[in-house]
Amino acid sequence: MHQYNPLITFEREGPHITAWTSISSSPVVSEDPKEDHGYGCLTAPLRQRGLEVTVEYGLSDYIVHAALPDGSSLIISPPQEPPSEDPEFPESWTAIRHRDTAPSVYEEVYDSEPGGPDARYGGSIPSLLAAVDTRLDQLGVPPRPEQQRSSQERVADAVLHRAGFIAAVSFDGERYHRLPTAMTDPTEQRRAVTQAFAALQDQGFTVLCDSALLTSKGRSPIDRTALPASAQPRVSAALAPSPSAGPRTVRTHLARPALPPVRPSTTPGR
């Protein structure tokens, strides 16, 4: 399961008011990575969309099987007959959606084999996932965290913009919002922050804000001490670089480990 934590933090930095957006989620990973047989780059994105995913042995290599909400299945496979010349880096992929029971379904979602409609992409996994994501979107499968994050950020951007905030980028490249520099009147600032505060709460965001930044009619701010440590607001770097800024999470791509050296050649799939 994914846990989304949309958090907006309002801070005063001298005469300026800033709003920081933090939308994070915990990824879904296999309980036993060995069960993915090196296909984690495919199984993880599918599981992140709430699908039940397994990796099974096909005719000459492993295949990825994902159960879809409408009762059909998505099968993602490297070359099988003949098998890939380089099992670690297949030169092509196919993605087939099918259902044996009525009404039966057989749909080619992606085919980058020689002569296929997507042959120009070869063994590109990003191209494969892009095509699969497009079809899953059309089938109404819930988005993965990155897609949800983008949607939530757009909502926060719109709310803050309506309240008078301006999008900006800090010295370390992080996006945030601020009130216009010319807006120095405390009453006007409190009015803008209060408007944004109430609208963001209505949209389901968690909002942290010093009560001094709100008008007397504003809602009671959330007690920072009641939140878990992971939800505490960051130290703002909007106006100057901060040498004490914490480390950032960087995604890495792990190479697919080699498959077992000996494989059966006639074992039936699924």
Secondary structure, DSSP 8 states (H G I E B T S, - for coil): ----EEEEEEEEETTEEEEEEEEE------SSGGGGTT-HHHHHHHHTTT-EEEEEE-SSSEEEEEE-TTS-EEEEE--BTTB-SSTTS-S--EEEEEESSSS-EEEEEEE-STTSTTGGGTT-HHHHHHHHHHHHHHTT----HHHHHHHHHHHHHHHHHHTT-EEEE-TTS-EEEE--TT---HHHHHHHHHHHHHHHHHTT-EEE--GGGS-TTS-----GGGS-GGGS-----SSS--TT----------------S---SS----
